[in-house]
Amino acid sequence: MIKKTVTFLTAMLPGVALAEQASLNGANTAWILTSTALVLFMTLPGLALFYGGLVRSKNVLSILMQCFSIAAVSSLLWLLLGYSLAFSDGNAFIGDLSKVMLIGMGRDTLSGDIPESLFMLFQMTFAVITPALIIGSFAERMKFSAVLLFSILWLLAVYVPVTHWVWGGGWLAEMGVYDFAGGIVVHITAGVAALVAAIVIGPRKGFPKVAMPPHNMTMTITGAGMLWVGWFGFNGGSALGANGDAAMAMLVTHISSATGALVWMMIEWRRFGKPSALGAVTGMVAGLGTITPASGFVGPGGALIIGLSAGIVCFIATHYVKRVLKIDDSLDVFPVHGVGGILGTLLVGIFASTELGVFSGFGFAEGINTIAGQLQVQFIGVVATIIYTAVITYLILKLVGLFTPLRVTEEEEIDGLDISSHEEKGYNL
């Protein structure tokens, strides 16, 4: 049985003794350079266009502005504190300050067999997209100053610690949790934070009685296509090498996303009489988010089942959150990313098994020999992340509210955030 956890974590941790003895691998470095660009491409312009097309025309510029601003502020925070707290030794909960401002990092400093500066930059692109995902839950109504302050505090208080738990040698890593590319670190944290934010901030004016359809599906589908392509860097790059792990991660990513898109489309076709472009791209994103934690540990057969599950479960979750719970998670961040991340993080505990025939994966974490054992660890990771993220996100929102109103006034919301927040229009026709 293949045991990958130790070697994977060793590659993820800069500064360990093995890294000091390694020499730079040009092929691996070239692939991670490419993957880094692909992951940034997911946020700018991929996510920006995907979200931008889903809101009403009077708010499109505000979404683009939030994505760009979060990308900038997250990058600087990662340089100043984030990388050090996530990936230095520290303790089981958080890293230390030994790498603040990348002190001691030169051009020849290695993390594994790639430059540590590249590893830091690759991880920075994950830190960029995660808080950017959350804005879909409070789109069209949150004050811009509140968005920025919330994103800063959330990145440091939620994203960074959870990253250390899972990828930085923290307590979940020690338990053997499987999260290849961000099911826990990215999708569960962003999804749960999105749900809490939607509840705390409240629904848009008119929800759920007033129809608020996407203003530009062409823009949304364009952004979705960029996300699909960029996700190859997201998952494939997380192998940290140009090797079979990266190739298989890309293959299973594509299978799951294609399956998720078709399943969601078919459900809508049967239920509503016609397939929608919005349903197809939403199912695709659900498939991508759900395969993410499993992408380095499962095979094509497992990916097919994961994509199928993503299309069905996330579809049900989307309608339940909006129609039954009546929570205005504007762009369905929790039911797609949060539920998908939870589902994928649990399913990897099953499909990592080498004893499932055509649905087999590549083995459990070191010291774990059964599906039940891996599922137990995955479940602990999911529950701990949900509770921690929900509590800290709620506290951050209340803290931000002490300094600036969380949402715009009713008049500003009616006028649209493009004009009220930025004195600009997305379109001058």
Long-range contacts (C-beta under 8 A, 24 or more apart in sequence): 1-354, 1-363, 1-364, 1-369, 2-354, 2-362, 2-363, 3-363, 3-364, 3-365, 3-366, 4-245, 4-296, 4-297, 4-362, 4-363, 4-365, 5-173, 5-176, 5-178, 5-365, 5-366, 6-366, 8-180, 8-296, 9-167, 9-169, 9-173, 10-112, 11-111, 11-112, 11-240, 11-241, 12-87, 12-112, 12-167, 12-168, 12-240, 13-87, 13-111, 13-168, 13-169, 14-87, 14-109, 14-110, 14-111, 14-112, 14-116, 14-119, 14-120, 15-88, 15-89, 15-111, 15-116, 18-112, 19-110, 19-111, 19-112, 19-116, 20-110, 22-110, 22-112, 22-113, 23-110, 23-113, 24-110, 24-113, 24-114, 24-115, 25-113, 25-114, 25-241, 27-241, 27-242, 28-112, 28-113, 28-114, 28-240, 28-241, 28-242, 28-243, 29-113, 29-114, 29-115, 29-118, 30-242, 31-236, 31-237, 31-241, 31-242, 31-246, 32-114, 32-118, 32-119, 32-122, 32-237, 32-240, 32-241, 33-118, 34-233, 34-237, 35-122, 35-232, 35-233, 35-234, 35-236, 35-237, 36-118, 36-121, 36-122, 36-125, 36-233, 36-237, 37-233, 38-229, 38-230, 38-232, 38-233, 38-234, 38-237, 39-122, 39-125, 39-126, 39-129, 39-230, 39-233, 39-234, 39-237, 40-71, 40-125, 40-128, 41-226, 41-229, 41-230, 41-233, 42-125, 42-129, 42-226, 42-227, 42-230, 42-231, 42-233, 42-234, 43-67, 43-71, 43-125, 43-128, 43-129, 43-132, 44-68, 44-71, 45-223, 45-226, 46-223, 46-224, 46-226, 46-227, 46-230, 47-129, 47-132, 47-133, 47-223, 47-227, 48-223, 49-219, 49-220, 49-222, 49-223, 49-226, 50-219, 50-220, 50-223, 50-224, 50-226, 50-227, 50-281, 50-285, 51-135, 51-136, 51-139, 51-223, 51-331, 52-216, 52-219, 52-220, 52-223, 52-426, 53-214, 53-215, 53-216, 53-217, 53-218, 53-219, 53-220, 53-221, 53-222, 53-223, 54-136, 54-139, 54-214, 54-220, 54-330, 54-331, 55-139, 55-140, 55-214, 55-215, 55-330, 55-331, 56-140, 56-212, 56-215, 56-416, 57-215, 57-216, 57-416, 57-426, 57-427, 58-415, 58-416, 58-417, 58-418, 58-419, 58-426, 59-139, 59-140, 59-416, 59-417, 59-418, 59-426, 60-215, 60-216, 60-219, 60-418, 60-426, 60-427, 61-417, 61-418, 61-422, 61-424, 61-425, 61-426, 62-139, 62-140, 62-144, 62-416, 62-417, 62-418, 62-421, 62-422, 63-135, 63-139, 64-426, 65-144, 65-421, 65-422, 66-132, 66-135, 66-144, 66-147, 67-132, 67-135, 69-144, 69-147, 69-148, 70-128, 70-131, 70-132, 70-135, 70-147, 70-148, 70-151, 71-128, 71-132, 73-148, 73-151, 73-152, 74-124, 74-127, 74-128, 74-131, 74-132, 74-151, 74-155, 75-124, 75-127, 75-128, 77-127, 77-152, 77-155, 77-156, 78-120, 78-123, 78-124, 78-127, 78-128, 79-124, 81-156, 81-160, 82-124, 82-127, 82-155, 82-156, 82-159, 82-160, 83-120, 83-123, 83-124, 85-156, 85-160, 85-161, 85-164, 86-123, 86-160, 86-163, 86-164, 86-167, 86-168, 87-120, 87-123, 87-163, 87-164, 87-167, 87-168, 88-168, 89-169, 90-164, 90-168, 92-165, 92-170, 92-171, 92-174, 93-161, 93-164, 93-165, 93-170, 93-171, 94-160, 94-161, 94-164, 94-170, 95-164, 95-168, 112-240, 113-241, 114-240, 119-240, 122-237, 123-163, 123-167, 126-163, 126-182, 126-185, 126-186, 126-234, 127-155, 127-159, 127-160, 127-163, 129-186, 130-155, 130-159, 130-182, 130-185, 130-186, 130-189, 130-190, 131-155, 131-159, 131-190, 133-186, 133-187, 133-190, 133-191, 133-194, 133-333, 133-337, 134-190, 134-193, 134-194, 134-197, 134-333, 136-194, 136-329, 136-330, 136-331, 136-332, 136-333, 137-193, 137-194, 137-195, 137-197, 137-198, 137-329, 137-330, 137-331, 137-333, 137-334, 138-194, 138-197, 138-198, 138-201, 138-330, 138-407, 139-330, 139-331, 140-204, 140-212, 140-330, 140-413, 140-416, 140-417, 141-201, 141-202, 141-204, 141-205, 141-407, 141-408, 141-413, 141-417, 142-197, 142-201, 142-406, 142-407, 142-408, 143-404, 143-405, 143-406, 143-407, 143-408, 143-421, 144-417, 144-421, 144-422, 145-404, 146-400, 146-401, 146-404, 146-405, 146-406, 146-407, 149-400, 149-403, 149-404, 150-197, 150-396, 150-397, 150-400, 153-396, 153-399, 153-400, 154-193, 154-392, 154-393, 154-396, 157-392, 157-396, 158-189, 158-193, 158-388, 158-389, 158-392, 158-393, 158-396, 159-185, 159-189, 161-388, 162-189, 162-385, 162-388, 162-389, 165-384, 165-385, 166-381, 172-377, 172-380, 172-381, 172-384, 175-377, 175-380, 175-381, 176-364, 176-365, 176-366, 176-367, 176-368, 176-374, 176-377, 177-365, 177-377, 177-378, 177-380, 177-381, 178-293, 178-294, 178-297, 178-345, 178-348, 178-349, 178-352, 178-365, 178-374, 178-377, 178-378, 179-293, 179-345, 179-381, 180-235, 180-238, 180-249, 180-292, 180-293, 180-294, 180-295, 180-296, 180-297, 180-348, 181-234, 181-235, 181-237, 181-238, 181-249, 181-292, 181-293, 181-295, 181-296, 182-234, 182-238, 182-292, 182-293, 182-341, 183-289, 183-290, 183-292, 183-293, 183-294, 183-341, 183-342, 183-344, 183-345, 183-348, 184-293, 184-341, 184-345, 184-381, 184-382, 184-385, 186-292, 186-337, 186-341, 187-289, 187-292, 187-293, 187-337, 187-338, 187-340, 187-341, 187-344, 188-338, 188-341, 188-342, 188-345, 188-382, 188-385, 188-386, 188-389, 189-385, 189-389, 190-333, 190-337, 190-338, 191-333, 191-334, 191-335, 191-336, 191-337, 191-338, 191-339, 191-340, 191-341, 191-342, 192-334, 192-338, 192-385, 192-386, 192-389, 192-390, 192-393, 193-389, 193-390, 193-393, 194-329, 194-333, 194-334, 194-337, 194-338, 195-321, 195-327, 195-329, 195-333, 195-334, 195-338, 195-390, 196-389, 196-390, 196-393, 196-394, 196-397, 197-393, 197-397, 198-327, 198-328, 198-329, 198-330, 198-334, 199-327, 200-394, 200-397, 200-398, 200-406, 201-397, 201-406, 201-407, 202-328, 202-407, 203-326, 203-327, 203-328, 204-328, 204-330, 204-413, 205-410, 205-413, 205-414, 207-326, 207-328, 208-322, 208-323, 208-326, 208-328, 212-330, 214-278, 217-277, 217-278, 220-277, 220-278, 220-281, 221-277, 221-281, 224-281, 224-284, 224-285, 227-284, 227-285, 227-288, 228-257, 228-284, 228-288, 231-257, 231-288, 231-292, 234-292, 235-291, 235-292, 235-295, 235-296, 236-295, 238-295, 238-296, 239-296, 245-296, 248-296, 248-299, 249-295, 249-296, 251-300, 251-303, 252-291, 252-294, 252-295, 252-298, 252-299, 252-300, 252-302, 252-303, 252-306, 253-288, 253-291, 253-292, 253-295, 253-303, 255-291, 255-300, 255-303, 255-304, 255-307, 256-287, 256-288, 256-290, 256-291, 256-303, 256-304, 256-306, 256-307, 256-310, 257-284, 257-285, 257-287, 257-288, 257-291, 257-307, 258-284, 258-287, 258-307, 259-287, 259-303, 259-304, 259-306, 259-307, 259-308, 259-310, 259-311, 260-284, 260-285, 260-286, 260-287, 260-288, 260-290, 260-307, 260-308, 260-310, 260-311, 260-314, 261-287, 261-311, 262-311, 263-307, 263-308, 263-310, 263-311, 263-312, 263-315, 264-311, 264-314, 264-315, 267-311, 267-312, 267-315, 268-315, 282-314, 282-318, 282-332, 282-336, 283-310, 283-311, 283-314, 283-315, 285-336, 285-337, 285-340, 286-310, 286-311, 286-314, 286-315, 286-336, 286-340, 287-311, 287-340, 289-336, 289-337, 289-340, 289-341, 289-344, 290-314, 290-340, 290-341, 290-343, 290-344, 290-347, 291-344, 292-341, 292-344, 293-341, 293-344, 293-345, 293-348, 294-344, 294-345, 294-347, 294-348, 294-351, 294-352, 294-361, 296-362, 297-348, 297-351, 297-352, 297-361, 297-362, 297-363, 298-348, 298-351, 298-352, 298-361, 298-362, 299-351, 299-359, 299-360, 299-361, 299-362, 301-351, 301-356, 301-357, 301-358, 301-359, 301-360, 302-347, 302-350, 302-351, 302-352, 302-356, 302-359, 302-360, 302-361, 305-347, 305-351, 305-359, 306-343, 306-344, 306-347, 306-351, 309-343, 309-347, 310-340, 310-343, 310-344, 313-339, 313-340, 313-343, 314-339, 314-340, 314-343, 342-382, 342-386, 345-378, 345-381, 345-382, 346-375, 346-378, 346-379, 346-382, 348-374, 348-378, 349-374, 349-375, 349-377, 349-378, 349-379, 350-374, 350-375
